């Protein structure tokens, strides 16, 4: 059996022109915060603003409290933000999953993929667009994410970094 959604009326569709996909951003972390992921997020939010996507239809979520804390001062007040757990039972037209995780020690990233519910909650909260922001080369080596890579096209050039596709 195949489930799907009926195409929404133009009034219910998001005006976001960038399709669902992976936004590659790599760099060193401070705790679980990766500054280049924050820059990619800011660029993506600027694009959504240009497309007139209402802030209250956007949610930015992460597996890590360090990242959630960094988001407090960086996001418009109307944008929902928090850990993945705070999104359970909620939806948004546009969901951005900013992965974070310590770039020097794999423990935090390994924890984030230890159970499928973190990725599942993120993906199922997005009604129209899902953007995953993180180091594609790192996350493709981890369970669960290796299966997602082929489903999410890469959006290169948002922070001047392009991933290898291998």
DAPEQUI-V17577 format. One record per run of one state. SS is the DSSP state (@ for helix, = for strand, . for the rest). FROM is the first residue (numbers start at 1). LEN is the number of residues. If there is no record, write none. Layout:
ss->(SS/SS)
from->(FROM/FROM)
len->(LEN/LEN)
//
This chain:
ss->(./=/./=/./=/@/./@/=/./@/./=/@/./=/./@/./@/=/./@/./@/./=/.)
from->(1/21/25/29/31/33/35/51/55/58/63/65/72/80/84/88/92/99/107/113/117/126/135/136/140/145/149/154/156)
len->(20/4/4/2/2/2/16/4/3/5/2/7/8/4/4/4/7/8/6/4/9/9/1/4/5/4/5/2/11)
//
